[in-house]
Amino acid sequence: MRRALAAFLALAALSAGLLIGASAALAPQGDRVALFSRTLAGQPAAAEGLELTAVRTCGDHLFWVTTLPAHAPGEASTLFGFAGAPQYLDIPWAEQPPLTVELALNGYVINGDAHPVYDAILEAMAGQTERRPGDELLYTREDGTQALRRQVPLSDYTDVLPLTVFYSPVDGMDALAARLQEYFSIPVPDGLTVEVRMAVAPSGELVSGTLWQDHLTLTSPGVRRGDGILFTLCPGGALAGALDGGGIPGGWGLYWMDGAGRGLETRWSLPAGERPAGFWADGDTLFFLSRDQETAWLYLLDAGSLETRQRLALFPLDGAEENPISHLDAEGGFAAVVSPGHLSVLRRDGAGAWELAFTSETGQLEALGCRPLYQQLELMGAESVGWAFDGARLAVTGDCLGSPDYSWYAAVFAGGELAYLSVYGTSLERSYCEELTYWGAYLDTGCTVSPADSPRCLASWADSASLFPPDVVN
C-alpha cells in the first residue's frame, strides 16, 4: 500500500502541470479543501509526530491527498492531481494460505456439487415438502409456489462435522477430503441445526433447495513450512465452545501436512480446556492464539522445534465472545490482537525477539461515536484500518459513525490506555463531480468523491520509516 501511494504521489506531481487544461464542476475545486477536526479524548501532545494522510478520488481521474499532523490539524495541506487516463491504486492482496478447511453449508442446491451429507439432507427434503409446525412461510408466488424455511438437526444425518476441503496444490481432492475427514473426527455438537430453504410447487414437488448454517464456523489459518504446511483449526460462532476436539489425534493444536496431501500428523497440542483462535508467523517465530472460557492466550513458538518460548495472558475473554482478530505488521515490528473490548500490542525488540508492549481497553471508541475497532476489522479487514507503531505508541485510524462532518478518527494507544482520540473530515466528503472534461474530451460524469482505497486515512510516525520510500518517489 505504501508503494502504491508513493507511485500515485509521483503521478500527482507530474500531472499538476496539466491542470490548466482540466475543467471540473466541483465544490470545492482544486486544492481548496477545508478540514474539520475535533478532539474527543486525551491530549494532543500524545499524538505529536503522528502524520495522517487521506486520499480522495473522483472517477479515477481527480485525486486529492490531504496530509496533516494529527495533533495540529490546522497545518493540513492538500495536493490535487488530475490524470487524463484513469489511474488506479494497485493495492496488492495479502497472500492467502494454501489450505482451507471449513464448515461450508450455505448455497448448496439439490443437484449441486456438495458434501454427501448436505446432498442427503436435500434429498430427504424432496420427500418431506409438506408444511410442518415450526416451518416459516417466506412468501407465496402467483403460481402457488411456496418458499419455506425449516430447521433440521444436523445430528439426524451425521455424527461428525462434515468438512469441505480446498487445497490447491493437490490432485485427488476426494481422497484428501476423506483423509482429513477421518483425521479430524469432531462430533456434531448438541443444538447444531441446518436451515433449509425450499421452493415447493403446488404439486408438492421440491423446485429448489439451499442450506444455510451460521451457528458454527471452522477455519484453518496456516503457514508454509518446508515441503508442507503447518495449520490449525479455529472454531467460531455461537457453538464453538461446544466442540470436542478429543477425537483428533493429539487434540486441538498444530497439524502438518506434506505438499502432496498424503502425510498428516499433529505436531503440537494445546493444554486441555483451550481451543485455537488464530495462527500466524514471523520469521522463526510462530504466534498461536488460543482461548479458554475466561482468557485469550498467546503462545510464541520456535518455528523449527515448536518449543514454547512464551505463553502470554492477553486479556479477559468471555466464553460467548467471538475469536479475537490479529494483525501482523512485520515491517513495522508490531502485532496487534483485538477483541470486542480489548487491544494487545506486541513489539519486536532490538534483538528481534517479541514481547508484550501493552494491553488496553477499546470501549471508549464506541462510546465516543467511532466504529469499534473489532467491528471494523471483522467487517472490512485489517486493510480498512490505518496502523502505525513507534515502539511505544500504537496509532489506528478507522471510520466515524453518525456524523456528516467527520468521516474518520485517529486514536493513539499507549501505556495501556487511550491516550488520544480525534475525529476528522474534509469538505470533499460532501462533494459531487457533476462533469469532468480534459481539453474538451468527455471523460466522466456524476461521480461522488470517495476514499481512493481503504483505509480512509493512513497513519505514520515522523520518527519511523518514511511512508513513501525514496526508491519509489525518486
C-alpha positions as CSV (number, residue, x, y, z in Angstrom):
1,M,0.0,0.0,0.0
2,R,2.9,2.4,0.8
3,R,4.4,1.8,-2.6
4,A,1.1,2.2,-4.4
5,L,0.5,5.6,-2.7
6,A,4.1,6.7,-3.4
7,A,3.5,5.9,-7.1
8,F,0.3,8.0,-7.0
9,L,2.1,10.9,-5.4
10,A,4.7,10.8,-8.2
11,L,1.8,10.8,-10.7
12,A,0.1,13.7,-9.0
13,A,3.2,15.7,-9.1
14,L,3.7,15.1,-12.8
15,S,0.1,15.8,-13.6
16,A,0.0,19.1,-11.7
17,G,1.2,20.9,-14.8
18,L,-1.8,19.6,-16.8
19,L,-4.4,21.2,-14.6
20,I,-4.6,24.3,-16.8
21,G,-6.4,22.1,-19.4
22,A,-8.7,20.5,-17.0
23,S,-12.3,21.6,-16.3
24,A,-14.3,20.2,-13.4
25,A,-17.5,21.3,-11.8
26,L,-16.6,20.7,-8.2
27,A,-17.2,22.3,-4.8
28,P,-14.5,22.8,-3.6
29,Q,-12.2,23.0,-6.6
30,G,-8.6,22.0,-6.9
31,D,-6.7,22.0,-3.7
32,R,-9.1,24.4,-1.8
33,V,-10.1,21.8,0.7
34,A,-11.4,22.6,4.2
35,L,-10.6,20.3,7.1
36,F,-12.7,19.7,10.2
37,S,-11.5,18.1,13.4
38,R,-12.5,17.6,17.0
39,T,-10.6,16.1,19.9
40,L,-12.7,13.7,21.9
41,A,-10.3,12.2,24.4
42,G,-6.8,12.7,25.7
43,Q,-4.2,15.4,24.9
44,P,-2.9,16.4,21.5
45,A,0.7,16.1,22.9
46,A,0.2,12.3,22.9
47,A,-0.1,12.4,19.1
48,E,2.9,14.5,18.4
49,G,4.9,13.1,15.5
50,L,1.8,11.3,14.0
51,E,1.1,12.2,10.4
52,L,-2.2,11.4,8.7
53,T,-2.7,11.1,5.0
54,A,-6.2,10.9,3.5
55,V,-6.6,10.2,-0.2
56,R,-9.9,11.0,-2.1
57,T,-10.7,10.4,-5.7
58,C,-13.3,11.2,-8.3
59,G,-13.9,8.8,-11.2
60,D,-10.2,7.6,-11.1
61,H,-9.2,11.0,-12.7
62,L,-9.2,13.5,-9.9
63,F,-7.1,12.9,-6.8
64,W,-6.7,14.8,-3.5
65,V,-4.0,13.9,-1.0
66,T,-4.5,15.7,2.3
67,T,-1.7,15.4,4.9
68,L,-1.8,16.8,8.4
69,P,-0.1,16.4,11.8
70,A,-2.7,14.6,13.9
71,H,-2.2,17.0,16.9
72,A,-2.2,20.1,14.7
73,P,-4.9,19.8,12.0
74,G,-4.7,23.5,11.3
75,E,-1.4,22.7,9.5
76,A,-3.1,20.5,6.9
77,S,-2.2,20.7,3.2
78,T,-3.8,19.2,0.1
79,L,-2.1,18.1,-3.1
80,F,-4.5,18.0,-6.1
81,G,-3.8,15.9,-9.2
82,F,-5.5,15.2,-12.5
83,A,-4.9,12.3,-14.8
84,G,-6.2,12.3,-18.3
85,A,-6.4,8.5,-18.4
86,P,-7.9,6.6,-15.5
87,Q,-5.5,5.7,-12.7
88,Y,-6.0,3.1,-10.1
89,L,-4.1,2.4,-6.8
90,D,-2.7,-1.0,-7.1
91,I,-3.2,-2.4,-3.6
92,P,-1.8,-6.0,-3.5
93,W,-3.9,-8.6,-1.9
94,A,-2.4,-10.5,1.1
95,E,-1.2,-14.0,0.2
96,Q,-3.9,-16.5,1.1
97,P,-3.0,-19.7,2.9
98,P,-3.0,-22.7,0.5
99,L,-5.2,-24.8,2.7
100,T,-8.8,-24.1,3.8
101,V,-10.9,-26.5,5.8
102,E,-14.2,-25.1,6.6
103,L,-17.8,-26.0,7.6
104,A,-19.5,-24.8,4.4
105,L,-23.2,-25.2,4.5
106,N,-24.6,-22.3,2.5
107,G,-25.8,-22.2,-1.1
108,Y,-25.9,-25.9,-1.9
109,V,-28.7,-26.7,-4.5
110,I,-30.3,-30.1,-4.8
111,N,-28.2,-31.2,-7.7
112,G,-25.1,-29.2,-6.8
113,D,-21.6,-30.2,-6.0
114,A,-21.9,-30.6,-2.3
115,H,-20.8,-32.7,0.6
116,P,-22.7,-36.0,0.6
117,V,-24.2,-35.1,4.0
118,Y,-25.7,-32.0,2.6
119,D,-26.9,-33.8,-0.5
120,A,-28.6,-36.3,1.8
121,I,-30.4,-33.6,3.6
122,L,-31.8,-32.0,0.4
123,E,-32.7,-35.4,-1.0
124,A,-34.7,-36.2,2.2
125,M,-36.4,-32.8,2.0
126,A,-37.6,-33.7,-1.5
127,G,-39.9,-36.2,0.1
128,Q,-40.9,-34.0,3.0
129,T,-42.2,-30.9,1.4
130,E,-45.5,-30.7,3.3
131,R,-45.5,-27.7,5.6
132,R,-44.8,-28.7,9.2
133,P,-45.3,-27.0,12.6
134,G,-42.2,-24.7,13.0
135,D,-41.8,-24.1,9.3
136,E,-41.7,-20.5,8.3
137,L,-43.6,-19.4,5.2
138,L,-41.4,-16.8,3.5
139,Y,-43.6,-16.0,0.5
140,T,-46.1,-17.4,-2.0
141,R,-45.7,-16.8,-5.7
142,E,-48.6,-16.1,-8.1
143,D,-48.3,-19.6,-9.4
144,G,-48.8,-21.0,-5.9
145,T,-45.1,-22.0,-5.3
146,Q,-44.3,-21.5,-1.6
147,A,-40.9,-20.7,-0.1
148,L,-40.4,-22.4,3.3
149,R,-37.7,-22.2,5.9
150,R,-37.1,-25.2,8.1
151,Q,-34.5,-26.0,10.8
152,V,-33.1,-29.5,10.6
153,P,-30.8,-31.0,13.3
154,L,-27.5,-31.9,11.7
155,S,-27.1,-34.9,14.1
156,D,-30.1,-36.6,12.2
157,Y,-27.8,-37.1,9.3
158,T,-24.2,-37.4,10.6
159,D,-22.3,-38.0,13.9
160,V,-19.3,-35.9,12.9
161,L,-18.9,-32.5,11.4
162,P,-18.9,-32.6,7.6
163,L,-15.7,-30.9,6.3
164,T,-15.4,-29.3,2.9
165,V,-11.7,-29.1,1.9
166,F,-9.9,-26.8,-0.6
167,Y,-6.2,-27.4,-1.1
168,S,-4.9,-26.1,-4.4
169,P,-1.6,-27.9,-4.8
170,V,-3.1,-31.4,-4.6
171,D,-4.7,-33.7,-7.2
172,G,-7.2,-36.2,-6.0
173,M,-9.3,-34.0,-3.8
174,D,-11.8,-36.7,-2.9
175,A,-9.1,-38.9,-1.3
176,L,-7.6,-35.9,0.6
177,A,-11.1,-34.9,1.8
178,A,-11.7,-38.4,3.1
179,R,-8.3,-38.5,4.8
180,L,-8.9,-35.2,6.6
181,Q,-12.5,-36.0,7.5
182,E,-11.2,-39.2,9.2
183,Y,-8.4,-37.4,11.0
184,F,-10.5,-34.5,12.2
185,S,-13.3,-36.5,13.7
186,I,-15.3,-33.8,15.5
187,P,-18.7,-34.8,16.9
188,V,-21.7,-32.7,15.9
189,P,-22.5,-30.5,19.0
190,D,-25.9,-30.5,20.5
191,G,-28.2,-27.8,19.1
192,L,-26.4,-27.5,15.7
193,T,-29.1,-27.1,13.1
194,V,-29.1,-26.5,9.3
195,E,-31.5,-24.0,7.8
196,V,-33.2,-25.5,4.8
197,R,-34.9,-23.1,2.4
198,M,-37.2,-24.8,0.0
199,A,-39.3,-23.7,-3.0
200,V,-42.2,-26.1,-3.2
201,A,-44.6,-26.2,-6.2
202,P,-48.4,-26.6,-5.7
203,S,-47.9,-30.2,-6.7
204,G,-45.6,-30.8,-3.7
205,E,-42.5,-31.1,-5.8
206,L,-39.3,-29.5,-4.5
207,V,-38.4,-27.0,-7.1
208,S,-35.1,-25.9,-5.4
209,G,-33.4,-26.1,-2.1
210,T,-30.5,-24.5,-0.3
211,L,-28.8,-25.0,3.0
212,W,-27.5,-22.4,5.5
213,Q,-25.8,-22.7,8.8
214,D,-24.4,-19.7,10.9
215,H,-24.0,-21.2,14.3
216,L,-20.6,-22.6,13.7
217,T,-17.5,-22.0,11.5
218,L,-14.2,-23.8,11.2
219,T,-11.3,-22.1,9.5
220,S,-7.7,-23.2,9.0
221,P,-5.0,-20.5,9.1
222,G,-1.7,-22.0,8.0
223,V,1.9,-21.2,7.0
224,R,4.2,-23.0,4.6
225,R,7.0,-24.9,6.3
226,G,9.5,-26.9,4.2
227,D,7.7,-29.2,1.8
228,G,4.3,-28.9,3.5
229,I,2.0,-26.7,5.5
230,L,1.6,-26.2,9.3
231,F,-2.0,-25.3,10.1
232,T,-4.6,-25.3,12.9
233,L,-8.4,-25.4,13.1
234,C,-10.2,-22.4,14.7
235,P,-13.8,-22.9,15.7
236,G,-16.0,-19.8,15.7
237,G,-19.7,-19.0,16.1
238,A,-22.2,-19.5,18.9
239,L,-21.5,-23.2,19.3
240,A,-17.7,-23.0,19.0
241,G,-17.3,-23.7,22.7
242,A,-19.3,-26.9,22.5
243,L,-16.9,-28.6,20.0
244,D,-15.0,-31.5,21.3
245,G,-11.5,-32.0,19.9
246,G,-10.9,-35.2,21.7
247,G,-11.4,-37.2,18.5
248,I,-8.5,-35.5,16.8
249,P,-5.1,-37.3,17.4
250,G,-3.4,-35.0,19.9
251,G,-6.5,-32.8,20.3
252,W,-6.6,-29.2,19.3
253,G,-3.2,-27.8,18.2
254,L,-0.9,-27.5,15.2
255,Y,-1.1,-30.0,12.3
256,W,1.3,-30.7,9.5
257,M,0.5,-32.0,6.0
258,D,3.0,-32.6,3.3
259,G,2.7,-30.9,-0.1
260,A,1.2,-33.9,-1.7
261,G,-1.5,-34.1,0.9
262,R,-0.6,-37.7,2.0
263,G,1.4,-37.2,5.2
264,L,-0.8,-35.7,8.1
265,E,0.1,-35.5,11.8
266,T,-0.3,-33.4,14.9
267,R,2.9,-31.6,15.7
268,W,1.9,-29.5,18.8
269,S,-1.0,-29.7,21.2
270,L,-2.8,-27.2,23.4
271,P,-3.4,-27.8,27.1
272,A,-6.8,-29.3,27.9
273,G,-9.6,-26.7,28.1
274,E,-8.1,-24.4,25.4
275,R,-9.1,-24.2,21.8
276,P,-7.4,-22.4,18.8
277,A,-8.3,-18.9,17.9
278,G,-5.6,-17.8,15.5
279,F,-2.2,-18.6,13.9
280,W,0.4,-16.6,12.0
281,A,4.2,-16.5,11.6
282,D,7.1,-14.0,11.5
283,G,10.4,-15.4,10.6
284,D,11.4,-18.0,13.1
285,T,8.5,-17.2,15.5
286,L,5.1,-18.7,15.3
287,F,2.2,-17.0,17.0
288,F,-0.6,-19.3,18.3
289,L,-3.6,-17.6,19.7
290,S,-5.9,-19.7,21.9
291,R,-8.7,-19.2,24.4
292,D,-10.4,-20.8,27.3
293,Q,-13.6,-19.7,29.0
294,E,-12.0,-16.7,30.6
295,T,-8.8,-15.6,28.9
296,A,-7.2,-15.1,25.5
297,W,-3.7,-16.6,25.4
298,L,-0.8,-16.2,23.0
299,Y,1.9,-18.8,22.5
300,L,5.2,-17.7,20.9
301,L,6.7,-20.9,19.5
302,D,10.1,-21.6,17.9
303,A,9.3,-22.3,14.2
304,G,11.8,-25.1,13.9
305,S,11.4,-27.0,17.2
306,L,7.9,-25.8,18.1
307,E,9.1,-25.3,21.6
308,T,7.2,-22.7,23.6
309,R,9.2,-19.5,24.1
310,Q,6.5,-17.6,25.9
311,R,2.8,-18.0,27.0
312,L,1.2,-14.6,27.4
313,A,-2.2,-13.8,29.0
314,L,-3.5,-11.1,26.8
315,F,-6.9,-10.0,28.1
316,P,-10.2,-11.4,29.6
317,L,-12.4,-13.1,27.1
318,D,-15.9,-14.3,27.9
319,G,-16.7,-17.8,26.6
320,A,-19.5,-16.4,24.4
321,E,-17.3,-13.8,22.7
322,E,-16.1,-14.3,19.1
323,N,-12.5,-15.1,18.5
324,P,-10.0,-12.2,18.6
325,I,-8.7,-10.8,15.3
326,S,-5.0,-10.4,14.8
327,H,-2.9,-8.1,12.6
328,L,0.9,-8.5,12.0
329,D,3.0,-5.7,10.6
330,A,6.4,-7.3,10.1
331,E,7.8,-4.2,8.6
332,G,6.6,-2.0,11.4
333,G,7.8,-4.5,14.0
334,F,4.5,-5.0,15.8
335,A,1.5,-7.2,16.1
336,A,-2.0,-6.4,17.4
337,V,-4.6,-8.7,18.8
338,V,-8.1,-7.2,19.1
339,S,-11.3,-8.5,20.8
340,P,-14.6,-6.7,21.1
341,G,-13.3,-4.8,24.2
342,H,-9.5,-5.1,24.3
343,L,-6.4,-4.5,22.3
344,S,-3.0,-6.1,23.0
345,V,0.1,-4.9,21.2
346,L,3.3,-6.9,20.8
347,R,6.6,-5.4,19.6
348,R,9.9,-6.8,18.3
349,D,12.9,-5.7,20.3
350,G,16.3,-4.7,19.0
351,A,17.4,-8.4,19.1
352,G,14.4,-9.5,17.1
353,A,12.6,-11.1,19.9
354,W,8.9,-10.4,20.6
355,E,7.4,-9.1,23.8
356,L,4.1,-7.8,25.0
357,A,4.1,-3.9,24.9
358,F,0.7,-3.3,26.5
359,T,-2.9,-4.2,26.7
360,S,-5.7,-1.6,26.6
361,E,-9.4,-1.4,26.7
362,T,-11.1,-0.1,23.5
363,G,-14.7,0.6,24.6
364,Q,-14.1,4.4,24.6
365,L,-14.1,4.3,20.8
366,E,-17.6,3.2,20.5
367,A,-18.8,5.3,23.4
368,L,-17.4,8.4,21.7
369,G,-19.1,7.7,18.3
370,C,-16.3,5.8,16.5
371,R,-16.7,2.4,14.9
372,P,-15.4,-0.2,17.3
373,L,-12.0,-1.4,16.2
374,Y,-13.0,-5.1,16.4
375,Q,-16.1,-4.4,14.3
376,Q,-14.1,-2.5,11.7
377,L,-11.7,-5.5,11.4
378,E,-14.4,-8.1,11.3
379,L,-16.5,-6.3,8.6
380,M,-13.8,-4.8,6.4
381,G,-10.5,-6.5,7.3
382,A,-7.2,-5.2,8.6
383,E,-6.7,-3.2,5.3
384,S,-9.5,-0.9,6.3
385,V,-7.5,0.3,9.4
386,G,-4.5,2.7,9.3
387,W,-1.8,1.3,11.6
388,A,1.4,3.0,12.9
389,F,3.7,2.0,15.8
390,D,6.7,3.8,17.1
391,G,7.8,1.3,19.7
392,A,5.6,2.7,22.5
393,R,2.5,4.2,20.8
394,L,0.1,2.5,18.5
395,A,-1.9,4.8,16.3
396,V,-5.0,3.4,14.5
397,T,-7.5,5.1,12.2
398,G,-11.0,4.0,11.3
399,D,-14.5,5.1,10.5
400,C,-16.7,7.6,12.3
401,L,-20.4,6.8,12.8
402,G,-23.4,9.0,12.6
403,S,-21.7,12.3,11.8
404,P,-21.9,14.1,8.4
405,D,-18.8,16.3,9.2
406,Y,-16.3,13.6,10.4
407,S,-15.5,10.6,8.3
408,W,-12.5,9.1,10.1
409,Y,-10.9,9.0,13.5
410,A,-7.3,8.7,14.7
411,A,-6.6,7.1,18.1
412,V,-3.3,6.7,19.9
413,F,-3.0,3.9,22.5
414,A,0.0,4.0,24.9
415,G,0.8,2.6,28.3
416,G,-2.3,0.6,28.4
417,E,-4.8,3.4,27.8
418,L,-6.4,5.5,25.1
419,A,-4.0,8.5,25.1
420,Y,-5.6,10.5,22.3
421,L,-8.7,10.4,20.1
422,S,-9.8,12.9,17.5
423,V,-12.2,12.8,14.6
424,Y,-11.6,14.4,11.2
425,G,-13.3,15.2,7.9
426,T,-12.9,17.3,4.8
427,S,-15.2,19.3,2.6
428,L,-14.6,16.7,-0.1
429,E,-16.8,14.2,1.8
430,R,-19.9,16.1,0.5
431,S,-18.6,17.0,-2.9
432,Y,-20.1,15.7,-6.1
433,C,-18.4,15.7,-9.5
434,E,-21.0,16.8,-12.0
435,E,-18.9,16.7,-15.0
436,L,-15.2,16.1,-15.8
437,T,-13.6,17.1,-19.1
438,Y,-10.0,17.3,-20.3
439,W,-9.1,19.6,-23.2
440,G,-12.8,19.3,-24.2
441,A,-12.9,15.5,-24.2
442,Y,-15.7,13.9,-22.2
443,L,-14.4,11.5,-19.5
444,D,-16.8,11.1,-16.7
445,T,-20.0,12.4,-15.1
446,G,-22.0,12.3,-11.9
447,C,-19.4,10.6,-9.6
448,T,-19.1,11.3,-5.9
449,V,-15.8,12.0,-4.2
450,S,-14.8,9.0,-2.1
451,P,-11.8,7.4,-0.4
452,A,-9.4,6.1,-3.1
453,D,-8.9,3.0,-1.1
454,S,-9.2,1.7,2.4
455,P,-8.3,2.8,5.0
456,R,-9.9,6.2,4.9
457,C,-6.8,7.6,6.4
458,L,-3.2,6.3,6.6
459,A,-1.0,6.9,9.6
460,S,2.7,7.2,10.1
461,W,5.1,8.4,12.8
462,A,7.6,11.0,11.9
463,D,10.5,9.1,13.5
464,S,9.5,5.8,11.8
465,A,10.4,4.7,8.3
466,S,9.1,7.0,5.6
467,L,5.6,6.3,4.3
468,F,6.8,6.8,0.8
469,P,10.2,5.1,0.2
470,P,12.7,7.2,-1.7
471,D,13.3,4.4,-4.3
472,V,9.6,4.7,-5.3
473,V,9.3,8.5,-5.2
474,N,12.6,9.3,-6.9
